[in-house]
């Protein structure tokens, strides 16, 4: 293992302590959360990632080895009206058309390991924590994906979680989110315009997926804060026959894309 890591370091000088940490992490963390042994490539990536955190306090980018230490991305996914609202003035969002989009979003969420929610969106999404057989067959896959991921809910009024794999935090601690991004093996989703606004303001959001619905609601809760300004890079678009358009952007200045861990 040590020889393999030294060969990786051939792309440029890396501190010996980083390699020592990588060997240590490899020995103690070569199994995944289910106890199954990871593949050699996955073991290397995880060991090198943790070693970067231990050595530098944050993952590093280093030429050809940068994919070993990629920080998890924080991704904002939301439906909006054509005029940019996630809810209308009555707080309703029944104008969203889930046809076709539902299956697409399921695949989008599948690799995400943790969801960050505000109270209101969490209470809406808690619907998906029931036994799978209680959902229509074409919704069960989404429910299973949602139930599998961890959830962190930020609320000062909730006294506890009502769903599995969930914990409640009183404050949206920016440093704690940065730490979560450094240490997570999977990307992280953030939902709720207010919570996402805080993360965007702190430059924590790396990408966003917007599903633009063919409706103008004239007012309500905006997908983005009025005083927020960021430059975006368009990564891809997708058009659905229902008239919904998905746009995928990278937030410039966020974590560069790379191979996942």
SENU-360418 format. One line per field, with one value per residue (C-alpha): x negated, y, z negated; residue number from 0; residue in three letters. Coordinates in nm, 4 decimals. Layout:
u = [X | ...]
v = [Y | ...]
w = [Z | ...]
k = [NUM | ...]
r = [ALA | ...]
//
This chain:
u = [0.0000 | -0.2770 | -0.4494 | -0.1255 | -0.0835 | -0.4418 | -0.3820 | -0.0783 | -0.3001 | -0.5255 | -0.3060 | -0.4742 | -0.6119 | -0.3737 | -0.4582 | -0.5672 | -0.3227 | -0.0379 | -0.1448 | -0.1844 | 0.1680 | 0.2990 | 0.1476 | 0.2980 | 0.6403 | 0.6227 | 0.5598 | 0.8367 | 1.1063 | 1.0933 | 1.4529 | 1.7651 | 2.0543 | 2.2152 | 1.9001 | 1.8232 | 1.4659 | 1.4221 | 1.2571 | 0.8868 | 0.9583 | 1.2209 | 0.9886 | 0.7180 | 0.9492 | 1.0983 | 0.7604 | 0.6067 | 0.9072 | 0.8968 | 0.5207 | 0.5644 | 0.8055 | 0.5747 | 0.2655 | 0.3973 | 0.7349 | 0.9006 | 0.8804 | 0.6215 | 0.6064 | 0.2764 | 0.2447 | 0.3103 | 0.3859 | 0.6629 | 0.9411 | 0.8313 | 0.9108 | 1.2233 | 1.4402 | 1.8054 | 2.0327 | 2.3275 | 2.6105 | 2.9276 | 3.2181 | 3.5557 | 3.8658 | 3.9502 | 4.2072 | 4.0881 | 4.0704 | 3.8478 | 4.0723 | 4.0762 | 4.4116 | 4.6856 | 4.8235 | 5.0518 | 4.7596 | 4.8822 | 4.6758 | 4.9499 | 4.8721 | 4.5606 | 4.5977 | 4.4220 | 4.4851 | 4.1567 | 3.9581 | 4.0168 | 3.8145 | 3.5402 | 3.5087 | 3.4936 | 3.1793 | 3.0430 | 3.0798 | 2.9536 | 2.5819 | 2.6546 | 2.5676 | 2.7138 | 2.9982 | 3.0016 | 3.3505 | 3.5301 | 3.8334 | 4.1075 | 3.9546 | 3.8620 | 4.2214 | 4.3322 | 4.0694 | 4.1474 | 4.4308 | 4.1672 | 4.0689 | 4.3623 | 4.3388 | 4.2582 | 4.5585 | 4.7877 | 4.6725 | 4.7770 | 4.5348 | 4.3774 | 4.2997 | 4.1414 | 3.7948 | 3.7919 | 3.9096 | 3.6352 | 3.3670 | 3.4924 | 3.5144 | 3.1620 | 2.9916 | 2.9157 | 3.1151 | 3.0150 | 3.2974 | 3.2231 | 3.4984 | 3.5393 | 3.8965 | 3.8764 | 3.8096 | 3.7136 | 3.7165 | 4.0160 | 3.8245 | 3.5423 | 3.1766 | 3.2508 | 3.1135 | 3.2257 | 2.9849 | 3.0868 | 2.8417 | 2.7114 | 2.3436 | 2.1390 | 1.8189 | 2.0028 | 2.1272 | 1.7749 | 1.6546 | 1.9351 | 1.8318 | 1.4700 | 1.5479 | 1.8479 | 1.7940 | 2.0994 | 2.2394 | 2.4858 | 2.8225 | 2.9739 | 3.3432 | 3.5531 | 3.4964 | 3.4152 | 3.1593 | 3.0074 | 2.9874 | 2.7710 | 2.5435 | 2.5183 | 2.4340 | 2.1507 | 2.0262 | 2.0964 | 2.3177 | 2.1297 | 2.4088 | 2.7800 | 3.0468 | 3.3521 | 3.6679 | 3.8474 | 4.2217 | 4.4244 | 4.6252 | 4.6003 | 4.7290 | 4.6659 | 4.5104 | 4.4349 | 4.1143 | 3.8244 | 3.5770 | 3.2938 | 3.2574 | 3.3176 | 2.9812 | 2.7764 | 2.5490 | 2.3424 | 2.2049 | 2.3084 | 2.1665 | 2.4236 | 2.3405 | 2.6443 | 3.0128 | 3.2971 | 3.6413 | 3.9435 | 4.2533 | 4.4602 | 4.2880 | 4.0599 | 3.6971 | 3.4126 | 3.1040 | 2.7877 | 2.5396 | 2.2068 | 2.1655 | 1.8409 | 1.5950 | 1.7417 | 1.5658 | 1.4392 | 1.5989 | 1.4066 | 1.4392 | 1.6460 | 1.5278]
v = [0.0000 | 0.2449 | 0.1789 | 0.2511 | 0.5820 | 0.6803 | 0.6157 | 0.8447 | 1.1120 | 1.1004 | 1.3725 | 1.6170 | 1.6552 | 1.5642 | 1.5684 | 1.2349 | 1.2800 | 1.2809 | 0.9410 | 0.8068 | 0.9240 | 0.7648 | 0.4272 | 0.4535 | 0.5447 | 0.2637 | 0.0071 | 0.1289 | 0.2336 | -0.0157 | -0.1260 | 0.0689 | 0.1575 | -0.1842 | -0.3731 | -0.4814 | -0.4505 | -0.1688 | -0.2146 | -0.1275 | 0.1998 | 0.3017 | 0.2137 | 0.4323 | 0.7257 | 0.7131 | 0.6714 | 0.9563 | 1.1800 | 1.1314 | 1.1789 | 1.5163 | 1.6214 | 1.5043 | 1.6639 | 1.9948 | 2.0369 | 2.0436 | 1.8298 | 1.9449 | 1.9628 | 1.8298 | 1.7792 | 1.4180 | 1.3153 | 1.5748 | 1.3219 | 1.1349 | 1.4331 | 1.5856 | 1.7638 | 1.6613 | 1.8980 | 2.0772 | 2.0761 | 2.2868 | 2.1141 | 2.2839 | 2.3269 | 2.6838 | 2.8750 | 3.0467 | 3.3727 | 3.2149 | 3.1203 | 2.7930 | 2.8790 | 3.1162 | 3.3951 | 3.1496 | 2.9215 | 2.6602 | 2.4694 | 2.2510 | 2.4094 | 2.1900 | 1.9117 | 1.5964 | 1.3878 | 1.2600 | 1.4844 | 1.2571 | 0.9679 | 1.2055 | 1.3603 | 1.0112 | 0.9392 | 1.2827 | 1.2122 | 0.8546 | 0.9386 | 1.1963 | 1.0768 | 1.3559 | 1.6061 | 1.9409 | 2.0778 | 2.3614 | 2.2703 | 2.3383 | 2.1375 | 1.8584 | 1.8285 | 1.8061 | 1.5460 | 1.3340 | 1.1884 | 0.9673 | 0.7860 | 0.5428 | 0.1702 | 0.1338 | -0.0836 | 0.2071 | 0.4167 | 0.3800 | 0.1446 | 0.4251 | 0.6229 | 0.3470 | 0.3908 | 0.7582 | 0.6703 | 0.4097 | 0.6520 | 0.9216 | 0.6901 | 0.5584 | 0.8993 | 1.0837 | 1.3965 | 1.7020 | 1.9415 | 2.2950 | 2.4218 | 2.5980 | 2.4798 | 2.1068 | 1.9034 | 1.5897 | 1.4083 | 1.2082 | 1.0182 | 0.7669 | 0.8584 | 1.2128 | 1.4540 | 1.8051 | 2.0970 | 2.4336 | 2.6451 | 2.6349 | 2.6321 | 2.7255 | 2.5708 | 2.2471 | 2.2359 | 2.2937 | 2.0083 | 1.7867 | 1.8621 | 1.7764 | 1.4488 | 1.3137 | 1.0295 | 1.1404 | 1.4645 | 1.6594 | 1.7999 | 2.1160 | 2.1959 | 2.4959 | 2.8412 | 3.0069 | 2.7470 | 2.7373 | 3.1173 | 3.1033 | 2.8444 | 3.0393 | 3.3574 | 3.1719 | 3.0273 | 2.6728 | 2.5685 | 2.4179 | 2.3366 | 2.3882 | 2.2021 | 2.4118 | 2.2588 | 2.5453 | 2.4838 | 2.6473 | 2.8723 | 3.2317 | 3.2737 | 3.6465 | 3.6358 | 3.4239 | 3.2713 | 3.3182 | 3.0410 | 3.2878 | 3.5858 | 3.9215 | 4.0635 | 3.7584 | 3.7838 | 3.4956 | 3.4009 | 3.0586 | 2.8186 | 2.6183 | 2.2469 | 2.0929 | 2.1345 | 1.8895 | 1.9467 | 1.7400 | 1.7005 | 1.8502 | 2.1849 | 2.1590 | 2.2486 | 2.1360 | 2.3570 | 2.2452 | 2.5128 | 2.5230 | 2.8136 | 2.9791 | 2.9725 | 2.6485 | 2.3132 | 2.2012 | 1.8920 | 1.5705 | 1.2024 | 1.1116 | 0.9071]
w = [0.0000 | -0.0924 | 0.2410 | 0.4274 | 0.2496 | 0.3192 | 0.6873 | 0.6680 | 0.5203 | 0.8255 | 0.9805 | 0.7426 | 0.3911 | 0.1108 | -0.2611 | -0.4039 | -0.6900 | -0.4339 | -0.3072 | -0.6596 | -0.7415 | -0.4219 | -0.5154 | -0.8633 | -0.7270 | -0.4735 | -0.7490 | -0.9782 | -0.7291 | -0.4433 | -0.4938 | -0.4038 | -0.6361 | -0.5742 | -0.6687 | -0.3133 | -0.1952 | 0.0573 | 0.3936 | 0.4119 | 0.5952 | 0.3418 | 0.0524 | 0.1991 | 0.2566 | -0.0936 | -0.2616 | -0.0646 | -0.1281 | -0.5055 | -0.5040 | -0.3323 | -0.6049 | -0.8847 | -0.7334 | -0.6054 | -0.7799 | -0.4358 | -0.1231 | 0.1276 | 0.5047 | 0.6389 | 1.0140 | 1.1149 | 0.7576 | 0.7091 | 0.7668 | 0.4555 | 0.2345 | 0.3919 | 0.1409 | 0.1483 | 0.3366 | 0.1799 | 0.4349 | 0.4338 | 0.6100 | 0.6429 | 0.8536 | 0.9489 | 1.1495 | 1.4655 | 1.2693 | 1.0052 | 0.7125 | 0.5184 | 0.3573 | 0.4632 | 0.2438 | 0.0659 | -0.0174 | 0.2319 | 0.4870 | 0.6386 | 0.9752 | 1.0011 | 1.2579 | 1.1296 | 1.4424 | 1.5905 | 1.3550 | 1.0559 | 1.1985 | 1.3125 | 0.9664 | 0.8137 | 1.0166 | 0.9300 | 0.5583 | 0.5649 | 0.5088 | 0.2377 | -0.1103 | -0.3262 | -0.2893 | -0.4679 | -0.5338 | -0.7021 | -0.9123 | -0.6580 | -0.3750 | -0.6137 | -0.7326 | -0.3700 | -0.2809 | -0.5894 | -0.3815 | -0.2176 | -0.5385 | -0.5425 | -0.4525 | -0.0817 | -0.0024 | -0.0934 | 0.2052 | 0.5689 | 0.7474 | 0.9511 | 0.6339 | 0.4276 | 0.5737 | 0.4721 | 0.1214 | 0.0862 | 0.2038 | -0.0319 | -0.3318 | -0.2819 | -0.3033 | -0.6251 | -0.7046 | -0.9075 | -0.9923 | -1.1103 | -1.3368 | -1.6687 | -1.7138 | -1.6414 | -1.9537 | -1.7662 | -1.4349 | -1.3140 | -1.0437 | -1.0387 | -0.9806 | -1.0929 | -1.3474 | -1.4400 | -1.4847 | -1.6250 | -1.4275 | -1.0717 | -1.1635 | -0.8561 | -0.9906 | -1.0658 | -0.7048 | -0.5749 | -0.7929 | -0.6650 | -0.3063 | -0.3842 | -0.5542 | -0.3619 | -0.1151 | 0.0831 | 0.2165 | 0.0024 | 0.1011 | -0.0422 | -0.0199 | -0.1099 | 0.0344 | -0.2983 | -0.4026 | -0.0558 | -0.0654 | -0.3771 | -0.2174 | 0.1082 | -0.0790 | -0.2534 | 0.0792 | -0.0344 | 0.2587 | 0.5514 | 0.7964 | 0.8443 | 1.0395 | 1.1206 | 1.2640 | 1.4359 | 1.4534 | 1.7342 | 1.5055 | 1.3819 | 1.0256 | 0.9837 | 0.6368 | 0.3334 | 0.1979 | 0.4425 | 0.5161 | 0.4516 | 0.2215 | 0.3856 | 0.2758 | 0.3778 | 0.6807 | 0.8144 | 1.1548 | 1.2835 | 1.5384 | 1.7346 | 1.7260 | 1.8928 | 1.9757 | 2.0268 | 2.1725 | 2.0708 | 2.2868 | 2.0028 | 2.0668 | 1.7623 | 1.8286 | 1.6065 | 1.5893 | 1.4127 | 1.3082 | 1.1322 | 0.8907 | 0.9946 | 0.7096 | 0.5734 | 0.5506 | 0.8934 | 1.0396 | 1.0235 | 0.9814 | 0.6752 | 0.3825]
k = [0 | 1 | 2 | 3 | 4 | 5 | 6 | 7 | 8 | 9 | 10 | 11 | 12 | 13 | 14 | 15 | 16 | 17 | 18 | 19 | 20 | 21 | 22 | 23 | 24 | 25 | 26 | 27 | 28 | 29 | 30 | 31 | 32 | 33 | 34 | 35 | 36 | 37 | 38 | 39 | 40 | 41 | 42 | 43 | 44 | 45 | 46 | 47 | 48 | 49 | 50 | 51 | 52 | 53 | 54 | 55 | 56 | 57 | 58 | 59 | 60 | 61 | 62 | 63 | 64 | 65 | 66 | 67 | 68 | 69 | 70 | 71 | 72 | 73 | 74 | 75 | 76 | 77 | 78 | 79 | 80 | 81 | 82 | 83 | 84 | 85 | 86 | 87 | 88 | 89 | 90 | 91 | 92 | 93 | 94 | 95 | 96 | 97 | 98 | 99 | 100 | 101 | 102 | 103 | 104 | 105 | 106 | 107 | 108 | 109 | 110 | 111 | 112 | 113 | 114 | 115 | 116 | 117 | 118 | 119 | 120 | 121 | 122 | 123 | 124 | 125 | 126 | 127 | 128 | 129 | 130 | 131 | 132 | 133 | 134 | 135 | 136 | 137 | 138 | 139 | 140 | 141 | 142 | 143 | 144 | 145 | 146 | 147 | 148 | 149 | 150 | 151 | 152 | 153 | 154 | 155 | 156 | 157 | 158 | 159 | 160 | 161 | 162 | 163 | 164 | 165 | 166 | 167 | 168 | 169 | 170 | 171 | 172 | 173 | 174 | 175 | 176 | 177 | 178 | 179 | 180 | 181 | 182 | 183 | 184 | 185 | 186 | 187 | 188 | 189 | 190 | 191 | 192 | 193 | 194 | 195 | 196 | 197 | 198 | 199 | 200 | 201 | 202 | 203 | 204 | 205 | 206 | 207 | 208 | 209 | 210 | 211 | 212 | 213 | 214 | 215 | 216 | 217 | 218 | 219 | 220 | 221 | 222 | 223 | 224 | 225 | 226 | 227 | 228 | 229 | 230 | 231 | 232 | 233 | 234 | 235 | 236 | 237 | 238 | 239 | 240 | 241 | 242 | 243 | 244 | 245 | 246 | 247 | 248 | 249 | 250 | 251 | 252 | 253 | 254 | 255 | 256 | 257 | 258 | 259 | 260]
r = [UNK | UNK | UNK | UNK | UNK | UNK | UNK | UNK | UNK | UNK | UNK | UNK | UNK | UNK | UNK | UNK | UNK | UNK | UNK | UNK | UNK | UNK | UNK | UNK | UNK | UNK | UNK | UNK | UNK | UNK | UNK | UNK | UNK | UNK | UNK | UNK | UNK | UNK | UNK | UNK | UNK | UNK | UNK | UNK | UNK | UNK | UNK | UNK | UNK | UNK | UNK | UNK | UNK | UNK | UNK | UNK | UNK | UNK | UNK | UNK | UNK | UNK | UNK | UNK | UNK | UNK | UNK | UNK | UNK | UNK | UNK | UNK | UNK | UNK | UNK | UNK | UNK | UNK | UNK | UNK | UNK | UNK | UNK | UNK | UNK | UNK | UNK | UNK | UNK | UNK | UNK | UNK | UNK | UNK | UNK | UNK | UNK | UNK | UNK | UNK | UNK | UNK | UNK | UNK | UNK | UNK | UNK | UNK | UNK | UNK | UNK | UNK | UNK | UNK | UNK | UNK | UNK | UNK | UNK | UNK | UNK | UNK | UNK | UNK | UNK | UNK | UNK | UNK | UNK | UNK | UNK | UNK | UNK | UNK | UNK | UNK | UNK | UNK | UNK | UNK | UNK | UNK | UNK | UNK | UNK | UNK | UNK | UNK | UNK | UNK | UNK | UNK | UNK | UNK | UNK | UNK | UNK | UNK | UNK | UNK | UNK | UNK | UNK | UNK | UNK | UNK | UNK | UNK | UNK | UNK | UNK | UNK | UNK | UNK | UNK | UNK | UNK | UNK | UNK | UNK | UNK | UNK | UNK | UNK | UNK | UNK | UNK | UNK | UNK | UNK | UNK | UNK | UNK | UNK | UNK | UNK | UNK | UNK | UNK | UNK | UNK | UNK | UNK | UNK | UNK | UNK | UNK | UNK | UNK | UNK | UNK | UNK | UNK | UNK | UNK | UNK | UNK | UNK | UNK | UNK | UNK | UNK | UNK | UNK | UNK | UNK | UNK | UNK | UNK | UNK | UNK | UNK | UNK | UNK | UNK | UNK | UNK | UNK | UNK | UNK | UNK | UNK | UNK | UNK | UNK | UNK | UNK | UNK | UNK | UNK | UNK | UNK | UNK | UNK | UNK | UNK | UNK | UNK | UNK | UNK | UNK]
//
